[in-house]
Amino acid sequence: MKGKMFGHVKFRLFGVDCESFFTDAVDMGIKIYDVQNVKGMYYAGTRPRDYIKLARLKRKYHIQMQLTEKRGISFKLYKYRYRYGIILGAAAFCLIVFLCSSIVWDISITGNERIPDDSIMDFLSENGIYPGASRKELKTTVTELKAMLNYKDLAWISIEENGSRINVKVSESIENQHYGLSVSTPCNLVALRDGVIVYSEIHSGTMKYEVGSGVKEGDVVVSGIVADSDGNQSVHHASAKIIAEFEDEVSLYKKFTTVEQVKTKESYTNEYIKLFGFTFPNKSSRYIDGYTYTSDSYAVKLFGITMPWTKVKVTGVKTENVEVTRSVNDVKRLLQQELDMYELNFLKEYDIMDRDIKFDRDEEGIKITCKYTLQGDILSQSEIFVRE
């Protein structure tokens, strides 16, 4: 079936020694199929290149052979042999497909929260991994090792090739600046602030304070020095879950009248194509002073395949400085929003047990003061240096 699709011919022949002709053709490796004998006339089929061999062989047996049918892609293309544009277009298409299969089309990054995508993309580009890079030149293992040294928040990274797509999988280290020592390093757990211990769970080390006791900033709460029943001391990596209750306070101030950037109705939109780090047209990527910009990128797909370029739409809105005067209630509402953002960014590791909010007004604005009662971990590791 495959051979017939690319090209096959049917012919008929007659003569006194057709049987010997077919036998000799088979011995020569010529493929003949669909042989029929109709009233002394033989009908058969073969490939185009084998028909030429049969035409030469018929002279030996002095038989008559006539072509009756020819079909297949090769015959259809033959009539376009002098149309060079089609030939060059087909060759260019094959070349483009080959080149596109040998370069990186797209890079996806997953698993990162604190490390921005742009930072990782810039790092990969500096190490030869970017859309348009040759797949033969990629050094994924070396780049993985460099990334581990470059990003302190990186616990693990994998750079995998999936055809022309690069999948970057990231795992970030646990975000806790107070617990950075390895488990093999002897250390104490000391208090970062004043508080009252409300819960303790010791994994390793010696607890210095009971639940309900108050501690001050700098106190050793869990010691890494442990004594056995015979009084012998040894140093360990102190580990515990200690929850303390403590107080915190924050103040924020906002004026009634401020100068702010306000968006106007004047705007414009630019669209351009980004390919291999270049923009087309180049002038579309320029920005104008006095405008704020938002941009959206769209992947371009052709027949379900993601292309190596992206479509970028940039919208610029003109801004102007305007003096804004707000009412007392509006200022209080904005201060409450800022306080909510403070809690979200700086108190997310703690449980808020109580809030005491107070507003103080003067001639120019309002100050909000919030006193918190919090519960959470207030300890930090402090390395024990052992003299050898």
N, C-alpha and C positions, 0 to 999 in steps of 0.2 A: 504493500500500500504506500509506504514512504517513497519507494522508487517511482511508482506511477505518479505520485503527486509532483515530483520534481521534473518528470518527463518520461513519456513512453510512446511507442509507435506500434501500429498494427499493420501487418502486411499479408499478402497472399502470394503463393508460388505454385508452379506446376512444372512437371518434367518427368523424365523416366526414372530418376534415381533420387527422389526427394528424401526417402528414408535414410540413405547414406549421408545426404547433406545434413540432416538433423543430428545424426550420430557424430559426424565430424565436428559440428558446431559445439556440441556439448563437451567433447573432448578438449576443445580449445578454450573452455571456460566461459562460453557465451551463454547467457541466461535467456531461455526461450520459454514462454508460458502461454497458456490458453490455446494449445495446438488442437485444431479440428480438421477433419478430412470430410469434405462435402463433395461427393461425386468426383473424386480424383483431384479436387482443388484443395490445397492446404491453406489454412488460415492460422495465424499465430501472432504473438506480441513479443516485444523485446525493448531494451533500453536504446536510446538514440545512438550512443557510441557503439553499442553492439550491432546495430543495424548496418553501420558502415562496414564492420567486419564481415557481416553476412553478405553484403553486396559484392565484396571481393571474393568470398568463398563460392558464390554461385557460378562464377566463371569456370571453376574446376569441374562442376557437374553439368554444365551447359543447361541450366534450368532458368525459367523466367520468374522474376520476382517483382512485385509491384506494391508500392506504399499505398495503404488505404486510409490510414488515420494517424494523426499525431496530436498529442495533448501534453499539457504540463506547463509549469512555470517557465522552464527554459525556453519553450517556443514562444510564450507570450512576451518574454523579455527580449527575445531576439529581434523583434520588429522595432524595438526602441534603441537598437545598437548605435544608431547615428545621432541620437538625441543626447548630446553630451551633458546638458544641464541636469537631466535626470540622473545620469551616472555619477556626476560630481556631487549632486545633492545626496544621493544614497551613500557615497563614500564619506561625505562630510558628516552625515548622521551617524554612521558606524564609528567614525573617529571621535565624535563628541561623546557617544555612549561609552567608549573605551576610556576616554580621559576622565569623564565624570565618575566612573567606577573606581578610579585610581586615586581620587582625592577625597578629603573630608568634606561632607556636605553640611552636617549639623552637629551641634554639641548640646547635650542635655545634662543638667546638674540637679541632683536630688539629695536630700538629707541634710542640707545646710540651713541653719537658722540665724546664727550670729555672723557668719562669714558671708558677705554679699556675693551674689552671682557675678557682678562686674569685676570684683577683686579676683575671683577664681579664673574668670575668662582672661583677664589681663595676664595672670600668672601662666596659664596654659599657653597663651600666645607668645610670651617671652621664651617659652621652652619648645616652640615649634609645633604646637597643637592649636590649630585655628581653622575655621572654614576655608577651604581652598588649599590646605597643606597636603603634600604628597603622603599617602598612607605608608609608603615604603620608608619614609624618613622619620616616622613617629618613634619616639623612645618613651613608651608609657611607663616602664618600670623605673627608669631613672627619674622621670618627672614625678612619680609617686613619692620617691625618697626625698626629692627636693622639696615637695609640698609639705611633708612631715616636718622638715627642718624650718620651713618658711612660716608656717602657721602654728602658733603655740596653742590655739584652741582646737587643733585638729587631732582627733584620736585615731582616725583610720581613713584611707582614701583608696578607691579603686578606679582605674581608668581602663575601660573595656571598649574594644572595637566590635561594632555590630554592623558589618558591611561598611558603608560610607558614613555611618553615624557613630559618634563617640558618646558613650554613657559614662558620666562621672558620678560615682556614688560616694557620699561623704558621711562620716560619723564624727560629730564634734565631742570634745571632752566635756565632762560635767562642769558646769559653771559654778565654781565655788573657790574664790581666791584664798580662802582661809585654810583649805585642806589640800595643799599641793605636794606634800611630802609623800614619798613612797612608803609602803608598809614595812620596809626593811630599815627605815630610818628611825632611831629612837627620838621620842618627842614627848612634851607635856601638852596639855590642853589648858590654855589660859583664857581669862575673861577679857573680852574686847570693851565691855562697858559695865556699869553698875547694874545689878539686878538681883532678883530673888529666885532661887531654884525651885521649880514646881514639879519637875520630873527628871529622873535619872535612870539610865540603863548602861551599865558598864560592860564593855566588851574586852578591854585590856587596859591594865593600869590600876592605880590606887585612887579611889575617890577621897577628896580632901574635905568636902562639905556635904552635909546631909540635906535632904529635901526640906525646904522651908528656910534654909539659911540664906543670908544675903552675901553677895560677893561684890568686890570692887574691881574696877578696871586694872588688869595686870595680875590678878590673883591666879595662882595655879589651882585649877578646879580638879583636874585629873592628872595625877603624876605618872610619868613613865618609869619611875623608879619603884620596883616591887621587891618586898622583903619576904622570904620564905619563913617557915616555922622555926628555923634555926637562926634566924636573924641575918642570913646572907642576902645581899642586895644585888639586883640585876636590872639593867635598863631595857625598856620595851618601847614599842610604838603605841602610845596611849590612844585608845579608841573608845568612844562612848557617844551616847545620845543624851544630851543635857538640854532641857528646855527651861528657860528662865523668863520671868515676867519683869518688864522694865518699862520706863517711860521715855517718850521722845516728844519733841516739840518742833514745829515749823511755822514760819511767818511769811506771808506773801503780801505784796502791796501793789495797788493799781490806781492810777490817777483817773480823775473824771474826764479830763481832756487830754487826748493823745493825738499824735500825728501818725497816720497809718497809710499803708499802701492799699488803694482800693481799685478793683478792676473796673474798667470802663466797658462800653459796648463795642468799642473798636477792636477788631480782631482779624487775623488772617490765618490761613491754613496752607501748609506745604506738604507735599508727598514726594518721597524719593525712594530709590532702591539702594539697599546696602548689600554689597557683595565683596567678600574677602577683605573686609575692613575699609572698603572704599564706598563713597556715596555717588550716585548718579541721578540727576546732575549734581556736581560738586557744590554749586552755590546754594542748593536747597538746605544744606546743613548749617548755614550761617544764622546767627541769632542777632536780633536788634535790641539795643539798650532800651530800657523802659518798658519791656514786655515780660510777662511771666509765661512760661512754656510748659505744656504737657505733651507727652509723646506716647504713641501706641505702636507696637510692632506686630505685624501679622505674618505668619508663615505662608509661603506660597506653595501650593500643591499642584502638581500636574499628573493626571491619571492616578491620583491617590498617593503619589510619591512626593515627599517634601523636597523642594528645590533648595540649592545652597544659598539663595538670596532671600532677603526679607523685605517686606514693604513697610515703610515707616511713615506715619502720619503725625506731623507736628502742628500743634495749634498754639498760636501766640495771642495773648490778650494784653492790650495796653493797660498800664497801671498809672496812677497818679497819686501824689501825696495829698491827703485830705485831713484836715483837723476835725476829729470826731469827739463830740461831747456826749457822755452817757449819763443816764440817771443812776440814782443810788441802787435801785433794784438790779439794773443791768450790770453794774460793776460787781455787785455781790454775786450775781449769777456767774460771771466770768471768773471770779476768784474761786468759787466753788468748783468750777470745771478744772482750773489749774490745780486745786487741791486733789481732785480725783486723779489727775494725771500724775501728781507726785506720789500718791499711794500706789498707783499701778507700776511706776518705774522703780521706786525706792523701797517700798514696804511689801513687795509681793512675796518675800520670803518669810514674812511674819504673819501671825494671826492678830487682827485688831480686836482687842477686847473692849475698848471704850474710846470715845472721842469727846473732847470738850472744846467746842468751837466758839470763838469770840471775835466779833467785828469791832474795830476802832476806827472812827471817822475823824478826819481833820479837814482843813479848808481845800486841800488839793485832791484828796482821794480817800481810799479805805484800805485798811490793813486787816487781814484775816490771820488769826492765830489759832492753831489747833494743837492741843495737848493729847497725846496718844498714850494708851496703856496697851502694850504689845506683849506677845509671847512668841518665843522662838529661840533658835540656836544663837548664842552670843560668844561661842568659843572659837579659838584659833590655835593652830598648831605652833609650837615653839620647839625648835630642834634642841636636843640634848647633845652637847659635844663631849665625847668621851676621850680622855687622854690615853694614848696608846703606850 
